[in-house]
């Protein structure tokens, strides 16, 4: 509502690769998926190096990557709401982003 009162521009987007690619903090092994089994080595397992959809640790891995990335580019993490990040530029411009799982909204005066 504050964005509408201030006349801020609002954009939203879905992050399609949200749970993918984050480096994992622990060793995780999976059975070889159907269609990708190595002939003659079907009993072997695969070690995951990065998060994938469906992995229990994927959401936490995504959150750690998001938090580090947002802070690196100058956003401050809200203490009152885990999914809100605020960037205040020296010239007075403000960008606020709200992130919930893999959906996000951006608004600001610039």
Secondary structure, DSSP 4 states (H G I P E B T S, - for coil): -HHHHHT-EEEEEE-TTTTSSPEEEEEEEEEPPTT-PPTT-TT-EEEEEE--TT-TTHHHHHHHHHHHHHHHTTPEEPSS-TTEEEEE-TTS-EEEEEEETTEEEEEE--
